[in-house]
Amino acid sequence: MVPARPGRNPEPPRRHRGTAPEAAPLPQRHFRRIAEVERPRAAMAAGPGRDSPGMARSSPGTAWNSLGTLRSSLGVLRALLVAALAAGSCQGNSVHRKIYITLNHTAPCVRLLNATHQIGCQSSLSGDTGVIHVVEKEQDLEWALAKGPHPPYMVLLDGHLFSREVLMQLKGSSRISGLAVAAASPAPSQGFSPGLKCPNDGFGVYSDTYGPQFAHCNGSQWNPGGSGLSYEDFPFPIFLLQDANETQLIKECFQAHNVPPSPGSVPQFPLCAMQLQAHMHAAASTVTCMRRSSLQSAFSINPEIVCDPLLDYNVWSSLQPINASGRLQPEQQLVLAATRVDSHSFFWNVAPGAEAAVGSFVALLAAAQALQAAPGSQSLPRNVLFVFFQGETFDYIGSSRLVFDMEQEKFPVRLENIGAFLELGQVSLRNSSVLWMHTDPVSRRNESVESQVQEILAVLRSSGAGSGLSLQEPGVSQPLPPSSFQRFLRSRSIPGVVLSDHRAAFRNRYFQSIYDTAESIGLRYPEGLSPEQQLHFVTGTAQALAEVATLVARALFTLAGGKSGTESIQADPGTVTRLLYGFLLNSNNSWFQSLIKPDQKGILGPFPQHYVAVSSPTNTTQLLQAVLGNLTGASVNLSREQCQSPGKSPGTQPELFEYWWVQGPLEGNSSSRLPGCVRSGVRLSPALSPAFELRRWDSPEFSTWTESRWKDIRARIFLVASRELELLTLALGVLVLLLSLLCTFLINSKAALLFGLPAPPGPSGY
């Protein structure tokens, strides 16, 4: 189950991953309370009474004893009845499990909204139900769309058929109530990208006033395989089945109950059905849902928030310490090295992003470590600022916020302090040893900018020659690919270069999809290796990214004013391979465990995902902060108390450094660790779109993406009877109820005759 987000309005937990909350058995203390209530009633009924006038008195002792015995017997019967009801309640879960089979390993498609529309999927309030139909080839669709006699249908779709053409057919039919997708294994060879052909269109630098010939990806489709599925709105739920065993279970249920016994016949009841529940609270657009939430917050004690902005934190650090509470002087120039951290797919929180994000930020992490260890790096004329942007998938959330903060002087660095900009785009799938250097042809029309860009290009070429890489330009007539650098160019002409493995269109065939995994970038290990051995095994992918990291570190050293000694700067392939393993396969490994704080164990786990989300900081951000701090920081001799409260110790300079008390490595073969204090300059800055800071929810300039809230996410299968049998069952139930009421009335009216109740004693005469 996915826990509810922290820091939100008090309401029932809503972030459930495909699990159905079962009815909990009634607590035993409730049964005791019932019995305690019944016993005083029995005691009151057995108490002294008086005979009615005109009636003969029985012997007081005999009458009272008989009445008391009878009332005691009735009390015992009541107690037995309560016990029987309690036993039945305790068995409720067992009955529920016999009826439903819950699917515990699923991921839903959820609703996202921006200033103008909504995308994603949703179910009805109580979930959508349909008879299961397995579609393994396109011809199987005809049964669900036209021929099948028992609509609506819940389609189990093979991952190789998960395409825009198929989903548009299903979307246009009233016979479809939902869709469960079995992930294709191996990934589709032809590629699969549910993203847009022109990512982040309208939010980069190119527009009708700046390079109009390049606006809207004119002449350069960066993601030609993009189907745009992630940006469609579907009126029914769509779930990803992540467990092959559960997929097989559904297929077996379908084969046993839903396949016609003979050609030309129809399936016989009972039929195997599925229920998918993912009801979204928000609708229409960000403007609508934020206004509703704002009104609720203003006038309600317990406001019902219906959507939340996508947000997180950017992670930044510098080669030389920067006072986080101060401001650099305009003459203090630095080099900004950046990349993105997040990714996205059609399904919620399934965003491996191996090529889209992980390869590039791993290379920049290794470059930061290599540059920090370079001789003379602390005395370079220019500083180097490393920034890892969050939320770039959704119209440049992180970079637009950093530019906004720089302009508002809410960040230590101003835009005029940036002398050069170097960004790592997608770099994990380069062809041979070639990397492409992308620049902005519009800003290069300025002679000053052109000369500075030529200097950056020359530095990259010379640094690449020393590390075995060939750096090439795609041509000055080509615009920048989607990149964070574009958001900086919207505010100021800054000389900069974006490095990537593609000349024009992306080499990544699985951009923004569930298949952008470790396998897609060639991360493979020999058979028989243990997880610990895989953690340290240097793969070919790790070696290639280490070469990119070496190039970047050497280029940054030269751009920052370094004159010689770049040959000694070398990124560590061992560090790169551990980073790839941790951020793509399993963050719960021995190395990551040693880098985090003791209270951060919950952020570790297998198959990390890099979706920006609405709760912050995300696991990726926290891990990135910890890793960068350990790679570029230093161990200091401080106690735990001093490390956690550095302001109380002299000489710690908390305005320049952050201090982390980390778990440390294991001590030999024991389970105990060697904790310590790490000092670094790694900090966080907000990655929340300025549109929400300014309450401009319809902004055409800034990202306005929000995510709908929901209460329950669950999927389950069960057998469904025919409509006739359901009506017959209902009728019999009503009949039994009426007969029960009649019997109860008759027994109650003839209780004295049936149970031989003695006449109550009359008034005593003295």
CORMO-V390727 format. One record per pair of residues at least 12 apart in sequence whose C-alpha atoms are under 8 Angstrom apart, sorted by the first residue. I is the first residue (numbers start at 1). J is the second residue. D is the distance in whole Angstrom. If there is no record, write none. Layout:
i=(I I)
j=(J J)
d=(D D)
This chain:
i=(1 1 1 1 1 2 2 2 3 3 4 5 6 9 9 9 9 10 11 12 13 14 14 14 14 14 15 15 15 15 16 16 16 16 17 17 17 17 17 17 17 18 18 18 18 18 18 18 18 18 19 19 19 19 19 19 19 20 20 20 20 20 20 22 22 23 23 24 25 25 25 25 25 26 26 26 31 31 31 34 35 35 38 38 38 39 42 42 42 45 46 46 46 46 46 47 48 49 49 50 50 50 50 50 51 51 51 51 51 52 52 52 52 53 53 54 55 56 56 57 57 57 58 58 60 63 63 63 66 67 67 99 99 100 100 100 101 101 101 102 102 102 102 103 103 103 103 103 104 104 105 105 105 105 106 106 106 106 106 106 107 107 107 107 107 107 107 107 108 108 108 108 108 108 108 108 109 109 109 109 109 109 109 109 109 110 110 110 110 110 110 110 111 111 111 111 112 112 112 112 113 113 113 113 113 113 113 113 113 114 114 114 114 114 114 114 115 115 115 115 115 115 115 115 115 116 116 116 116 116 117 117 117 118 118 118 118 119 119 119 119 119 120 120 120 120 120 120 121 121 121 121 121 121 122 122 122 122 122 122 122 122 122 123 123 123 123 123 123 123 123 124 124 124 124 125 125 125 126 126 127 127 127 127 127 128 128 128 128 128 128 128 129 129 129 129 129 129 129 129 129 130 130 130 130 130 130 130 130 130 130 131 131 131 131 131 131 131 131 131 132 132 132 132 132 132 132 132 132 133 133 133 133 133 133 134 134 134 134 134 135 135 135 135 136 136 136 137 137 138 144 144 145 145 145 145 146 149 151 151 152 152 152 152 153 153 153 153 154 154 154 154 154 154 154 155 155 155 155 156 156 156 156 157 157 157 157 158 158 158 158 159 159 159 159 160 160 160 162 163 163 164 164 164 171 171 176 177 177 178 178 178 178 179 179 179 179 180 180 180 180 181 181 181 181 182 182 182 182 182 183 183 183 187 190 191 191 191 192 192 192 192 192 192 192 193 193 193 193 193 193 193 193 193 194 194 194 194 194 194 194 194 194 194 194 195 195 195 195 195 195 195 195 195 195 195 196 196 196 196 196 197 197 197 197 197 197 197 197 198 198 198 198 198 199 199 199 199 200 200 200 200 200 201 201 201 202 202 203 203 203 203 203 203 203 204 204 204 204 204 204 205 205 205 205 210 211 214 220 220 220 221 221 222 222 222 222 222 223 223 223 224 225 226 229 230 230 237 237 237 238 239 239 240 250 253 254 254 257 257 257 257 258 258 269 269 269 270 270 270 270 271 271 271 272 272 272 272 273 273 273 273 274 274 274 274 275 275 275 276 276 276 276 277 277 277 277 278 278 278 278 278 279 279 279 279 280 280 280 280 281 281 281 281 281 282 282 282 282 283 286 286 286 286 286 286 287 287 289 289 290 290 290 290 292 292 293 293 293 305 306 306 306 307 307 307 307 308 308 308 308 308 309 309 309 309 309 309 309 310 310 310 310 310 310 310 310 311 311 311 311 311 311 311 311 311 311 311 311 312 312 312 312 312 312 312 312 312 312 312 312 312 313 313 313 313 313 313 313 313 313 313 313 314 314 314 314 314 314 314 314 314 314 315 315 315 315 315 315 315 315 315 315 316 316 316 316 316 316 316 316 317 317 317 317 317 317 318 318 318 318 318 318 319 319 319 319 319 319 319 319 319 320 320 320 321 321 321 322 322 322 323 323 323 324 324 324 324 325 325 326 327 327 327 327 327 328 328 328 328 329 330 330 330 331 332 332 333 333 333 333 333 333 334 334 334 334 334 334 334 334 334 335 335 335 335 335 335 335 335 335 335 335 335 336 336 336 336 336 336 336 336 336 337 337 337 337 337 337 337 337 338 338 338 338 338 338 338 338 338 338 339 339 339 339 339 339 339 339 339 339 339 340 340 340 340 340 340 340 340 340 340 341 341 341 341 341 341 341 341 341 342 342 342 342 342 342 342 342 342 343 343 343 343 343 343 343 343 344 344 344 344 344 345 345 345 346 346 346 347 349 349 349 349 350 350 350 350 351 351 351 351 351 351 351 352 352 352 352 352 352 352 352 352 353 353 353 353 353 353 353 354 354 354 354 354 354 355 355 355 355 355 355 355 355 355 355 356 356 356 356 356 356 357 357 358 358 358 359 359 359 359 359 360 360 360 360 360 361 361 362 362 362 362 363 363 363 363 363 364 364 364 365 365 366 366 366 366 366 366 366 367 367 367 367 367 368 368 368 368 369 369 369 370 370 370 370 370 370 371 371 371 371 371 372 374 374 375 377 377 380 380 380 380 381 381 381 382 382 382 383 384 384 389 389 390 390 391 391 392 394 394 395 395 396 396 396 397 397 397 397 397 398 398 398 398 399 399 399 399 400 400 400 400 400 401 401 401 401 401 402 402 402 403 403 403 403 404 415 418 419 419 420 420 420 420 420 421 421 421 421 421 422 422 422 422 423 423 423 423 423 423 423 424 424 424 425 425 425 425 425 426 426 426 426 427 427 427 427 427 428 428 428 428 428 429 429 429 429 430 430 430 431 433 433 433 434 434 434 434 434 435 435 435 435 435 435 435 435 436 436 436 436 436 436 436 436 436 437 437 437 437 437 437 437 437 437 438 438 438 438 438 438 438 438 438 439 439 439 439 439 439 439 440 440 440 440 440 441 441 441 441 443 443 443 449 449 449 450 452 453 453 453 456 456 456 457 459 459 459 460 460 460 463 463 463 463 464 466 466 467 467 467 468 469 469 469 473 474 474 480 481 483 485 517 518 518 521 522 522 523 523 523 523 524 525 525 532 532 534 535 535 535 535 535 536 536 536 537 537 538 538 538 539 542 542 542 542 542 543 543 543 545 545 546 546 546 546 547 549 550 550 550 553 553 553 554 554 554 578 582 583 583 583 584 584 584 585 585 585 586 586 586 586 586 587 587 587 587 587 588 588 588 590 591 592 592 593 593 593 594 594 594 594 594 595 595 595 595 595 595 596 596 596 596 596 597 597 597 597 598 598 598 603 603 603 604 608 613 614 625 625 625 628 629 629 629 629 629 630 630 632 633 633 633 633 634 634 634 635 635 635 635 636 636 636 636 637 637 638 638 639 639 640 640 640 643 643 643 643 644 644 644 646 656 657 657 657 657 658 658 658 658 658 659 659 659 659 660 660 660 661 661 661 661 662 662 662 662 663 663 664 689 689 689 690 690 691 691 692)
j=(15 16 17 18 19 15 16 17 15 16 16 615 615 302 303 304 305 302 304 711 711 709 710 711 712 713 710 711 712 713 711 712 713 714 104 105 106 107 108 713 714 103 104 105 106 107 108 713 714 715 102 103 104 105 713 714 715 102 712 713 714 715 716 93 96 92 93 93 89 90 91 92 93 86 89 90 82 83 86 82 79 82 75 78 79 75 71 72 75 71 64 67 68 71 72 68 64 760 761 760 761 762 763 764 759 760 761 762 763 760 761 762 763 762 763 762 762 761 762 760 761 762 759 761 761 758 760 761 758 757 758 718 719 716 717 718 716 717 718 714 715 716 717 246 714 715 716 717 714 715 241 242 243 246 239 240 241 242 243 715 239 240 241 242 347 348 349 350 237 238 239 240 278 347 348 713 121 122 237 238 239 240 346 347 348 122 278 280 347 348 707 708 280 282 707 708 705 706 707 708 283 284 285 286 704 705 706 707 708 285 286 287 703 704 705 706 285 286 287 697 698 699 700 704 705 284 285 286 287 698 284 285 286 233 283 284 285 230 231 232 233 234 230 231 232 233 234 346 233 234 235 236 237 238 234 235 236 237 238 277 278 279 280 235 236 237 276 277 278 279 280 236 277 278 279 277 278 279 277 279 275 276 277 278 279 177 178 236 237 275 276 277 152 153 154 177 178 273 274 275 276 151 152 153 154 176 177 178 273 274 275 150 151 152 153 154 271 272 273 274 153 154 155 156 254 258 272 273 274 153 154 155 156 254 258 155 156 157 251 254 155 156 157 158 157 158 161 158 161 161 175 176 170 173 175 176 175 266 175 176 174 175 176 177 175 176 177 178 176 177 178 179 180 273 274 176 178 179 180 179 180 181 182 179 180 181 182 181 182 183 184 181 182 183 184 183 184 188 181 227 229 227 228 229 234 235 236 236 237 236 237 238 276 236 237 238 239 238 239 240 241 238 239 240 241 240 241 242 244 247 240 241 242 515 509 225 509 510 225 226 509 510 511 513 515 225 226 227 228 509 510 511 512 513 226 227 228 229 230 231 345 346 511 512 513 223 226 227 228 229 230 231 345 511 512 513 223 226 227 228 231 221 222 223 224 225 226 227 228 216 217 221 222 223 222 223 393 482 393 394 395 396 482 216 217 395 215 216 395 396 487 700 701 702 703 395 482 483 486 487 490 486 487 489 490 442 442 479 478 504 505 504 505 481 482 504 505 506 505 506 511 505 509 511 346 345 346 276 277 278 276 276 347 347 717 272 271 272 269 270 271 272 271 272 720 721 722 719 720 721 722 719 720 721 717 718 719 720 717 718 719 720 715 716 717 718 715 716 717 713 714 715 716 712 713 714 715 710 711 712 713 714 710 711 712 713 708 709 710 711 306 307 708 709 710 306 307 708 709 708 307 697 698 704 705 706 697 698 306 307 306 307 308 697 305 306 305 306 307 709 708 709 710 706 707 708 709 614 706 707 708 709 614 688 692 704 705 706 707 391 612 613 614 688 705 706 707 390 391 397 612 613 614 615 616 686 687 688 689 390 391 612 613 614 615 616 617 618 621 686 687 688 389 390 398 616 617 621 684 685 686 687 688 387 388 389 390 398 621 684 685 686 687 387 388 389 621 624 625 682 683 684 685 385 386 387 388 682 683 684 685 385 386 387 681 682 683 383 384 385 386 681 682 368 371 372 377 378 383 384 385 386 378 383 384 656 657 681 412 656 681 412 655 656 411 412 655 656 412 655 412 409 411 412 413 414 412 413 414 417 417 414 416 417 417 382 417 382 383 416 417 418 419 382 383 384 385 417 418 419 420 560 382 383 384 385 418 419 420 421 422 556 559 560 384 385 386 387 418 419 420 421 422 384 385 386 387 421 422 423 424 364 386 387 388 389 421 422 423 424 484 357 360 361 364 387 388 389 423 424 425 484 357 360 361 388 389 390 391 392 425 484 357 358 361 388 389 390 391 392 610 357 389 390 391 392 393 610 611 612 356 357 391 393 512 610 611 612 393 512 513 610 611 512 513 514 512 513 514 514 609 610 611 613 514 609 610 611 512 513 514 516 609 610 611 514 515 516 517 584 607 608 609 610 511 512 513 516 517 609 610 516 517 518 520 521 584 426 427 428 429 508 511 516 517 520 521 425 426 508 511 512 516 425 426 580 583 584 426 427 428 545 580 424 425 426 427 428 388 424 545 576 579 580 545 546 548 549 576 424 549 552 628 631 546 549 550 571 572 575 576 549 550 552 553 571 386 553 631 632 571 631 632 550 553 569 570 571 572 553 554 556 557 569 632 568 569 565 557 562 557 560 561 562 560 561 562 559 560 561 560 556 560 484 687 612 687 612 687 484 703 705 702 703 484 487 703 687 688 689 702 703 686 687 688 689 484 487 488 687 487 488 689 690 702 686 687 688 689 690 685 686 687 415 487 488 491 690 492 494 494 495 456 494 495 496 559 485 494 495 496 497 496 497 498 499 483 484 485 496 497 498 499 498 499 500 483 498 499 500 501 499 500 501 502 499 500 501 545 548 501 521 541 544 545 501 507 508 521 500 501 502 501 468 469 470 469 470 471 472 501 469 470 471 472 499 500 501 502 471 472 473 474 499 500 501 502 503 457 471 472 473 474 497 498 499 500 473 474 479 480 481 497 498 499 500 453 476 479 480 496 497 498 476 478 479 480 496 476 477 478 479 493 494 495 493 494 495 495 495 495 496 497 496 497 559 497 555 558 559 551 552 555 551 552 554 555 551 551 567 547 550 551 547 547 548 551 503 503 504 498 504 498 498 584 584 585 541 540 541 539 540 541 542 539 537 539 589 590 581 577 578 581 582 589 574 577 578 574 577 573 574 577 577 573 574 576 577 580 573 576 577 573 576 571 572 573 576 571 571 569 570 571 569 570 571 566 567 569 591 608 607 608 620 607 608 609 606 607 608 604 605 606 607 608 604 605 606 607 608 604 605 606 665 665 623 627 663 664 665 662 663 664 665 666 626 627 630 662 663 664 623 626 662 663 664 660 661 662 663 661 662 663 619 622 623 619 620 707 707 682 683 684 682 678 679 680 681 682 678 680 680 678 679 680 681 678 679 680 676 677 678 679 676 677 678 679 676 677 676 677 676 677 661 676 677 659 660 661 677 659 660 661 659 681 679 680 681 682 679 680 681 682 683 677 678 679 680 677 678 679 675 676 677 678 675 676 677 678 675 676 676 702 703 704 702 703 703 704 704)
d=(7 5 5 7 6 5 5 5 5 7 8 6 7 7 7 7 7 7 8 7 7 8 6 4 5 8 7 7 7 7 8 6 5 7 7 7 6 6 8 6 7 6 5 6 5 7 7 5 4 5 6 6 5 8 7 5 6 6 8 7 5 7 7 7 8 7 6 7 6 5 8 7 7 8 7 7 7 8 7 8 7 8 7 8 8 7 6 7 6 7 8 7 5 6 8 8 8 7 7 6 5 5 5 8 8 5 3 2 5 7 7 5 7 6 7 8 6 8 7 8 5 5 8 6 7 7 8 7 8 7 7 6 7 6 6 5 5 5 6 8 6 4 7 7 8 5 5 8 8 8 6 5 6 8 6 5 5 5 8 8 6 5 7 7 6 6 8 7 7 6 4 6 7 6 6 8 6 8 7 6 6 8 6 5 6 6 7 7 7 6 8 7 7 8 6 6 7 6 5 6 8 7 5 5 8 6 5 6 7 6 5 8 8 5 4 6 6 5 6 6 5 7 8 6 7 8 6 7 8 7 6 5 8 6 7 6 6 7 5 5 4 7 7 7 6 5 6 8 6 5 6 6 5 7 7 6 5 5 8 8 5 5 6 7 5 5 7 6 5 5 7 8 7 8 6 8 8 5 7 8 6 5 4 7 7 6 7 8 7 6 5 6 8 8 7 6 8 7 6 4 7 7 5 4 5 8 6 7 5 6 7 7 7 7 5 5 7 6 4 6 6 5 6 7 6 7 6 5 6 6 6 5 6 7 8 6 5 6 7 7 7 6 5 6 6 5 8 8 7 7 7 7 7 7 6 7 8 7 5 7 7 5 5 6 6 5 6 7 6 6 5 6 7 7 6 7 6 5 6 6 5 6 7 7 6 5 6 6 5 7 7 6 5 5 4 8 6 6 7 8 8 6 8 6 7 7 8 6 8 5 5 6 7 8 6 5 6 6 5 6 7 7 6 5 6 6 5 7 8 7 7 7 7 6 8 7 5 6 7 7 6 5 8 7 8 6 5 6 8 7 5 5 6 6 6 5 5 5 5 8 7 7 8 7 6 8 5 6 5 7 6 7 8 7 6 8 7 5 6 5 8 6 6 4 5 7 5 7 7 7 6 6 6 6 8 8 8 7 7 7 5 7 7 6 7 8 8 7 6 7 8 8 7 7 8 8 7 8 5 6 8 5 6 6 5 8 6 6 8 7 7 8 6 7 8 7 4 6 6 6 8 7 7 8 7 7 5 6 7 6 8 8 8 7 8 6 8 6 7 7 5 6 6 6 7 6 6 6 5 5 7 5 5 7 7 6 5 6 6 5 6 6 7 6 4 6 6 5 6 8 6 5 7 7 5 5 6 7 8 6 5 7 6 7 7 8 6 6 5 8 5 7 6 6 6 5 6 5 7 8 8 6 8 7 7 6 5 6 6 6 8 7 8 8 8 7 5 6 7 8 6 5 8 6 5 4 5 6 5 5 7 7 6 8 8 7 6 4 6 7 7 6 5 7 6 5 7 8 7 8 6 7 5 7 7 8 6 5 7 6 7 6 7 7 7 5 5 7 8 6 5 6 8 6 7 7 6 7 6 5 5 5 8 7 6 5 5 6 8 6 5 6 6 6 5 7 7 7 6 7 6 5 7 7 5 4 6 6 5 6 8 6 5 7 5 4 6 7 6 4 6 7 8 8 8 6 7 7 6 5 7 8 6 6 7 6 7 6 8 6 8 7 6 5 8 6 6 6 7 7 6 8 7 4 6 8 6 6 7 7 8 8 6 6 7 8 6 6 7 8 5 6 6 5 5 5 7 6 5 6 7 7 7 6 5 6 6 6 5 6 8 7 7 7 6 5 6 7 7 8 6 5 6 7 6 5 6 6 5 6 8 8 6 5 6 7 8 6 5 6 8 8 7 6 8 7 5 6 6 5 7 7 6 8 7 6 5 6 8 6 8 8 5 7 6 6 6 5 8 8 7 6 8 6 6 7 7 5 6 6 7 6 8 6 6 6 5 7 7 5 7 7 6 5 4 6 8 7 8 8 6 7 5 8 6 6 8 7 7 7 6 8 5 5 6 7 8 6 6 7 8 7 5 6 8 7 8 5 6 8 7 5 5 6 7 7 7 6 7 6 7 7 8 6 8 8 6 8 6 8 6 7 8 8 7 8 7 8 7 7 6 7 7 6 6 6 6 7 7 8 8 7 6 7 6 7 7 5 7 7 6 8 6 8 7 6 8 6 7 7 6 5 6 6 5 6 8 7 8 7 7 5 5 7 6 6 6 5 7 5 7 8 7 7 6 7 6 8 7 8 8 6 6 6 6 6 8 8 4 6 6 7 7 8 8 7 6 6 7 7 7 7 7 5 7 7 7 6 6 5 8 6 8 4 7 7 6 6 8 8 6 8 7 8 7 7 6 6 6 6 8 8 8 7 7 6 8 7 7 7 7 7 8 7 5 6 8 7 7 6 4 6 6 5 6 8 8 8 7 8 6 5 6 6 5 7 7 6 6 5 8 8 5 6 8 7 5 5 8 8 7 6 7 8 7 6 7 7 6 8 4 7 7 7 5 6 6 5 6 7 7 7 6 5 6 7 6 5 7 6 5 6 7 6 5 6 6 6 8 7 6 5 7 6 6 5 7 6 7 8 6 7 6 5 6 8 8 7 7 6 7 5 7 8 8 6 6 8 5 6 7 6 6 8 8 7 7 6 8 6 5 6 8 7 7 7 8 6 7 7 7 8 6 6 8 6 6 5 8 7 6 7 6 8 8 8 8 8 6 8 8 8 8 8 7 6 7 7 8 6 7 7 6 8 7 8 7 8 8 8 7 5 6 8 8 6 7 6 8 7 7 6 6 7 6 8 6 5 7 6 8 8 8 7 6 6 5 6 7 6 7 5 5 7 8 8 6 8 6 8 8 8 6 8 6 6 8 6 5 7 8 6 4 5 7 5 5 6 7 7 5 5 6 8 7 8 8 7 8 8 7 5 4 5 8 6 7 7 6 6 6 7 6 5 6 8 7 6 4 6 8 7 6 5 8 8 8 8 8 7 7 7 8 7 8 7 5 7 6 7 7 7 6 5 4 7 6 5 7 7 6 5 6 8 6 6 7 8 7 8 6 8 7 6 8 7 6 7 6 6 7 7 7 7 7 6 5 5 8 6 5 6 7 7 7 6 5 7 6 5 7 7 6 5 6 6 6 6 7 5 7 6 6 6 7 7 8 7 6 8)
